[in-house]
Amino acid sequence: MTIVLEAYIREKREKKDILLMTHIVLGYPSMEASMEIVAQMVAAGVDLMELQIPFSEPMADGPVILKANQKALEAGVRVADCFKFAKEATKRFEIPFLFMTYTNILFKYGMEAFAGDMARAGIKGAIVPDLPPEEGDAYLNAMAEQGCHPVYIFSPTTTDERMELLSGKGSGLMYCMARKGVTGKETTFSHDLDTYLDRCKKATDLPLAVGFGVKDKEDVAYLKGKADIAVIGSQTIRIVNEQGIDAVGPFIRNLQ
């Protein structure tokens, strides 16, 4: 199935008040468990998914996701394993998958090779938090050649001018951090967030995905009418840690 990410999101949004995008760290708690978690999430109604390639210094991630990265690396998960997993997942499940990773992995792999293997694996785009567009010509060119989406990030401290720049470089969707800092910390859903999301809407025509601290049904409900996609990351890993992988499906169903 060929998916143009933005068109897919627009079409799904005609039927749902808000979409769900989840985030897993590949290989945590194991590769087999990761595939089962994906299956549960898709069956529970997830619309998109981020697959994080484990990295030793995930600077945008808080302690929950950091520990998952460390455990996956200790278990021997490598980039080649993540591409193999992605290829299987995209064949089995008819939702868009994105990679989330860091610049060092792309640099070592080779930008053109990475984008090419992404496309061949069926991955629709990538979120690379530490690769600004000013340093990303090779990445952007490689992604464009393969028809893959470079997804950029807004934060509450991003200026209006920079939001406009990022919007012009990105495609597919815009990832909006609900607060500055790293993943997994408490986020206050308040007037300040509303004001910030209004700025995001004015800066881009791309669909808005909001993450960093979205953890329950109330948070998802709050974002309806303010964003297109709610992103659930650290909380799913907490559920796995505390209740096991069989609790993932019920958790996701309860968010909607």
C-alpha positions, 0 to 999 in steps of 0.5 A, spaced: 500 500 500 502 506 497 501 512 503 502 519 502 503 521 509 499 528 509 493 525 505 493 519 509 492 524 515 487 528 512 483 522 510 483 519 517 481 526 520 475 526 516 472 520 520 476 521 527 476 527 532 484 526 533 488 520 531 493 516 535 501 516 534 505 511 538 512 510 539 516 504 541 523 503 542 525 497 537 528 491 541 525 493 548 523 489 551 525 484 545 524 484 538 519 479 538 515 483 544 516 489 540 512 486 534 507 483 539 506 490 541 506 493 534 500 488 533 496 490 539 497 497 538 494 496 531 489 492 533 487 497 538 486 503 533 493 506 532 493 510 526 501 511 525 507 509 529 514 511 531 519 506 531 525 508 535 532 505 533 536 504 539 541 509 540 546 510 546 545 518 547 538 519 545 538 527 547 531 528 546 528 522 551 527 522 558 529 516 563 524 511 561 525 511 553 533 512 555 533 506 559 529 502 554 534 504 549 540 502 553 536 495 554 535 494 547 543 496 545 545 491 551 541 486 548 545 487 541 540 490 537 543 494 531 541 498 525 540 492 521 535 489 525 531 495 525 530 495 518 529 488 518 523 489 523 521 495 519 520 491 513 516 486 516 512 491 520 510 495 514 508 488 510 503 486 516 500 492 518 497 497 514 498 504 517 504 509 516 511 507 520 516 513 521 523 512 524 525 516 530 533 516 531 539 521 531 544 524 526 550 519 528 546 513 526 544 516 519 551 519 518 555 512 520 550 509 515 550 514 510 544 519 508 543 516 501 543 509 504 539 510 510 533 514 506 534 508 500 533 502 505 528 506 509 524 507 502 525 499 501 523 497 508 516 501 507 518 507 512 514 513 510 519 518 514 523 520 519 524 524 526 531 526 527 531 531 533 538 533 533 539 534 525 537 542 524 535 543 517 541 548 516 546 542 517 541 537 513 542 538 506 544 531 504 539 528 509 533 532 505 536 531 498 536 523 500 529 523 503 526 527 497 529 522 492 526 517 496 519 520 497 520 520 504 518 525 509 523 529 514 519 530 520 521 537 524 519 539 531 516 545 534 517 547 541 514 552 545 521 556 545 521 556 537 520 563 534 515 564 529 520 565 524 524 559 525 517 555 525 516 558 518 523 555 516 522 548 519 515 548 516 518 549 509 523 544 510 519 538 513 513 534 510 508 529 512 506 532 519 509 537 524 511 534 531 509 539 536 513 538 543 508 540 548 513 543 553 521 544 552 525 539 555 525 531 554 520 526 553 516 523 559 516 528 564 509 531 566 506 536 562 501 541 564 495 542 559 493 549 560 492 556 556 499 556 555 499 550 551 493 553 547 496 559 545 503 555 543 498 550 539 495 556 535 502 559 533 503 552 531 497 552 526 499 559 524 506 557 522 504 551 518 499 547 513 502 541 515 498 536 520 500 537 527 502 531 532 503 533 539 507 529 544 511 530 550 507 528 556 501 525 553 499 520 558 491 518 558 485 519 555 484 526 558 490 529 555 488 526 548 481 529 549 484 535 551 487 536 544 481 534 540 480 541 536 487 543 537 491 538 534 491 532 529 495 527 532 496 525 539 503 522 541 503 517 546 511 515 548 513 514 555 507 512 558 506 505 553 513 503 556 511 504 563 505 500 562 510 494 559 514 495 565 509 495 570 504 490 567 507 487 561 506 487 554 499 484 554 496 490 557 498 495 551 492 493 547 487 495 553 491 501 555 491 504 547 483 502 547 482 506 553 485 512 550 480 513 545 
